[in-house]
Amino acid sequence: EAQVTQNPRYLITVTGKKLTVTCSQNMNHEYMSWYRQDPGLGLRQIYYSMNVEVTDKGDVPEGYKVSRKEKRNFPLILESPSPNQTSLYFCASSSLMNTEAFFGQGTRLTVV
Amino acid sequence: LAKTTQPISMDSYEGQEVNITCSHNNIATNDYITWYQQFPSQGPRFIIQGYKTKVTNEVASLFIPADRKSSTLSLPRVSLSDTAVYYCLVALTLGAGSYQLTFGKGTKLSVIP
């Protein structure tokens, strides 16, 4: 089954404790991206990657890192999480020349 | 970057056709218009995309006038399960054939029995 898998689905952590949210897709897609969704602000793009070892900043990259060492994986790293990063996070992937993106189930992160 | 404007919310009765219009005045020549649907606590789901004129699939139709400054998503005979947020996006063309999807705040559609 074609899918984008994020882990964990729910996470509560403390300020400053490094964490990684994993994202994996099984569709051999070149393009992957991370979004955060907050009430009243909609979905905002954090980072995206057009292929292995190619990453670029989205609209709200501050406080986040990503890596793309393999085509299927695109982890989101919070080196020192802060409460303002409490949010619902989505990973997405799509193939080149296609605006149809597949989204993961989401990761609800709470930073206390 | 083409900004989109769409109504914040809409109500409709079951069985009616729903049309959601989106404006994107500064759309660029190579940009595509895409619509997504999102249910609470789920990731958005692709509905339809188009460049100009009319596109139809098993779920919806998309109408785009010649100037491409607006588009209308048409959902035929909605049911309660169509209650969701609908996003209009202009897919910004990046290099190497990829598109950047920038979501607005969407239109919250409520279907009433």
Interface residues (C-beta under 8 A of the other chain):
Chain A: V4 E30 Y31 S33 Y35 G40 L41 G42 L43 R44 Q45 Y48 M50 N51 G58 D59 L88 F90 A92 S94 L96 M97 N98 T99 E100 A101 F102 F103 G104 Q105 G106 R108
Chain B: Y32 T34 S41 Q42 G43 P44 R45 F46 Q49 Y87 L89 A91 L94 G95 A96 G97 S98 Y99 Q100 L101 T102 F103 G104 K105 G106
